[in-house]
């Protein structure tokens, strides 16, 4: 299980939710079944439960996913559960973009002690981080053709988000505050502040040199933004529900942002490569035939959107910088909660499996595509 899970008593939480649900019109006699954790091997920043209930003892059951922000210190600096819910609602109904529909948001913390929301339960399977899908599980066991379809259908789905009119859909709150500066400039500053916030767990310890070098490289190579779009920010297999090797539900909008649409497609490439490196753990890298190369993936994305990807390497490295920041926070919380000692946490913070790729890419141009 992920380390960021709730410590609520499930029986008490079930009872509290039943009391809350009976206040809803038509649910006065509802019966809530015991809730259960819905994540195993994915999900790091919130508590996620599967909840089933009926409107009355004799009525059929309805099943949803319950999302609750973490209790106490969390993985993310800013955790706006209402914004996550509103984002999903704003994206509902986009042709070819399977966003899970929200059912209810509850902002009154008197019911269970925190705000929460319910969203549709989507039948299917996720490619979990634990065990890494390169090493075991249904993806590793699939045929080459099935994995190829999984990859290309995911790329197609990511490509469909970029053209949406995000402001018209009520997502204007994602606009960066300074309209005289580029989105990427402000986004990079945002993550620099997250580094400062996460570094409080390691007083007197400098940032890993690779992180400092990467930050300096990004600052020295800020690209011109020819397009601005709404970005999911966390486009990876673990945040998708698949049926027949095709994404049918997109989850987790905590890292959504506005910026160059290349952020999403390069994050997808980065996230897969990062997990491949972790799966190899410093040794020979496992391969999964059927997955497209970076060059072929970006070529498909360009055809689908009728655009030219201009800064693939820059945004891959920007996404690496973001994940270094997340890993620093994981390392810090692991020390605080006595999961790791300080030396082990410092190694986790450095993400040693990633450094070779990052340094090789910093020798490339911002526009280059990884050919290896």
N, C-alpha and C positions, 0 to 999 in steps of 0.2 A: 504493500500500500504506500502511497505517497506520504511524506512526513507532514503535509499540511492537511490534516483531517480534523474533524470536530471532536470535542470531548463531551458532547451532550449525552445525557442518558436517553437512549432511543425511545424507551417507553414513555418518559415524560414528554419528549418532543412530539411523539405521536398523539398523546392526549391533548397537548396544547394546540396542535394543528386541528384536531377534531373539534375542539371548542371554537376555534376561529372559523372553521369551515361552516359550522352550523349557524353562523351569523349571516351567511350568504343566502340570497333569495333562492329558494328551491332546494336548499341543502340542510334544512332544519333538522332532518332525521339522519343525516349522513353518518356513515361508519367508516373510519379510517383504519386501514390495515397497518400492522407494524411496519415502519419505514426501514429501509436498508440502504447502506452505502451503494452508490451507483457507479463509482469509479474504482478501477483496480489496474494500476499501471499507468494512469494518466490523471490529469487534473491536479494542479499544484496551488491554485490561488483562491479557491473557495471550497465550501462544503457542498457536496452534491449527493442527493438522495433520490431514490426511486420511491414514489408514494402512490398508493392505490386506494381508492375510496368509492363508495356507492352513495347515491342520494338518499337511500333508505335501505333497511336490512334486506329487502327483496329486490332491489334494483341492480342492474348490471354494474360491474366495476369500471371505473375510469382510472387511467394510469398516466402520471405526469412525472416530470423531473423537478425536484425542489432544489433551489440554489439559495445558499445563505452566505453572506460575507464571513470571513474568518473572525474568530473571537480573539481579541488581543492583537498582538503584532502579526503582521501579514507579509506575504511575499512582495506585494506591490505597495508603493507609497500612496497612490491614490486609488481607492477602491470604491467606485460609485455604482452600487448595484442597481439603482434606478436608471442610470444612464445605460447600463448594459441591457436592461429590459426595454427601454425606449428605443435603443438601437435595433434590437431584433424586431420590434413592432414596425419601425420605420422601413425595414428591409423586407417585410413580408410581401409576398405576391410578385416579386421580380421574376419574370419569365426565365426559367433555367437556373435560378439561384435558390437552392433549397434551404432557406433559413427556417429554423424551428420557430413555430408560432408560440407567442406568449399567451398564457391563460389569465393569470392574475399577478399584480404587483401589490405588495403590502408594505407600506412605509411606517406604519404604527408599530413601534418596537415593544409595546406593552404585551403583545401576544406571545412572542418567543424570545424577546430580549434583543432582537436585531431585525432589520428589514429583510425581506425575502421575496422571491417570486417563484411561480410555477410556470413551466413551459411544457409543450407537448413532449411525449415520450416517443422516440423514433426507434422502431425495430431495426436492428442491424448490428454490425460489428465495427469496432474501432481498432486501428492499428496502434496498439499501446506502446508506450516507451519502455515498459518493463513487463515481460522480457522484450528487448529491442527486436522489432520485426525483421531485422536482418538475420537474427540468430535463431528465432523460433516463432511458431504460431502460423496463423492461416495465410499470411502474406508469404512467408518463407516456403510454405507447402504448396502454394499456388503454381499454376503453369506459367510459362513465359508469356503466353497470350493474355492470360488473366491479369498478370501484373502490368503488362503494357496498357491494357484497357483501364486499369486502376489509375495509372499515371496520366494518361492522355485525358481521361474524363475529368480528373482533378484540375489539370491545367486549363481545360475548357471552362470549368466552373469559375476558377480564379479570374480568367479573362473577362467574364461576364459582369463582374462587379465594377470594374473601372469606369465604364461609360455612364453609370447612373448619375442622375442629378441629385447629389446628396443634400444640397441646401433645400431644394424643393421638397425633399422627403423629410424635412424636419431635423436634419443632422447638423445644423449650423453651429451648434455648441462646440463642435470639433475644430472650428476655425482657430488658427493661431492668433494670439492677441495683437501682434505687430504686423500690419499689412505692408509695411515698408521693408520687411525682411523676408527672405524665402522661408518656406515651410521646413526645409531640411536644416537650415541654420538654427531655427528655433527648436526643432526636434532634437538635434544634436545637443543643444544647450540643455534641454529637458533631461536627456540621459546623463549628461555631466552632473546635473543636480542629483539624479538618482544615485550615481556613484558616490557622491559626497554623503548622501543620506545612508546608504548601505555600508559605507566605510566606518561608521561609528562603532561597529562591532569589532573593529581591528585598530584601536587607537595606537598611534605611533608606528603603524605598519604602512609603508608606502604601497601604492597601487602596483600590481604586477607590471614589469617593464613592457611586456607585450601590449598591455592595455594602454599605457601612456603613449607608446609608439603608434598604436592604431588610432588613438584620438588625434594625435598630431597629424597623421597621414590624412585622416578625414577632413580635418580643418584646412589642410593645405590643398585639398582637391575638391572642395565643395562645387557641385555641378550647377549649371543653370537649369532651372525648372521650366520646361516647355509645357508641362501639363500638371494639373493638380487634381487629385481624385480622392475618394474615400477609400482607405485601406483597412482591411480586416486586421492586419498587424500580427496575426498568429496563424497563418495559413500553413498547416501541416497535417499529416495523416491522423495524428492522435486527436485532432479537434474536428474530425469528420466521422459521421456514421455511414458505413458502406453497406449496400445490398447489391449482390451480383457484381462486385468490384466497381461500383459507381457510387459517388457521394450522394446521399439522400438527405443529409442534415449537416449543417455547419454550426459549430458550437464555439463558445468562448470568445467574447468581444472585449475583454479587459484591456487589450493592447491596441484597440482601434485608433486610427489617426487619420489626418488629412496630409497628403503629400504626393510625391511622384508615384504614379501607379506601378512603377517598376519595383517598389518596395515589396509588394505582396508576392510577385512571382519570384523574386530573388530570395525572399525569406523561405519560400517553399523549397527552393534549391538548397539554401543554406541548412535548413532544418534536417533535410534528408541526409546531406553530407555529414553534418554534425553527429547524427545517430550512427551513420556508417562508421565513423571514426571511433565513437564510443564502443560500438560492437566489436571492433578490432582490438580495442584496448592497447594500442601501441604496437600491435603485431600486424600480420597480414590482414588486409581488409576483406570482409565477406562481400560477395557480389550477388545481386539479384537480377538475373536476366529478364529483360522486358522493360525495365526502367530506362527512360531516355537519358541521353547525355545532357549536359548543360546547354551545349550548342543546339541540339535538336529540340530541347524543350523551349528555348527562347525563340527558335525559328517558328515553332508551332504557335506560340503566343503572339508573335508578330503577325502571322497570317490571320489568326482569328480576329485580331484587333485592327489590322491594317495600319500598324505603326512600326517604327524602328526603335528597338531597345538601345539606348545610347550610353547608359551608365551601369551596365550589369555588374561589373566588378566593384564599383563604388558602393552600390546598394547591398551587394553581398557582404562587403566588409562592414557597412553600417549595421546590418542585421547581426553580424558577429559581435559588434560592440554592444548592442542591446543585450545579447545573451550573456556576455561577460558580466554585465550589470546584474542580470537576474541570478546568475550563478554566485556572484558575490553575496547577494542577499540570502540565498539558500545556505551558503557556507556559514554566514554569520548566525542565522537562526539555528543551524545544526550545532554550533558551539553553545549558544544560549540554552538550548534544550538538552544539552549533554548527549547528543547523538554522535558528535565527533569531537576529538580533542583539537586544540589549536593548530598543531602542525598539519593534521589531516585536513582541516578546514582551509588552511592556506593553500594546500595543494589543490583542493577542489576549486578554490577561487581562481587559480591560474588556468584551469581547463587545459592541462598539458596535451591532451590528444588533439586539440584544435590549433595549437601554436604554429606548427609547421605549415599548414594550409594558409593561415593568416599571413605569415611572413612572406610566403611565396607570392601571395596575391598582392601584398604591398609593393612588390617589385614590378607588378604589372601596371598598365595604364587603367584609369577609371573605367574606360569603355571596353576593356578586354573581356573575353569570355574564356573560361577555364576549359582547356581542351583535353586535359589528361583524363 
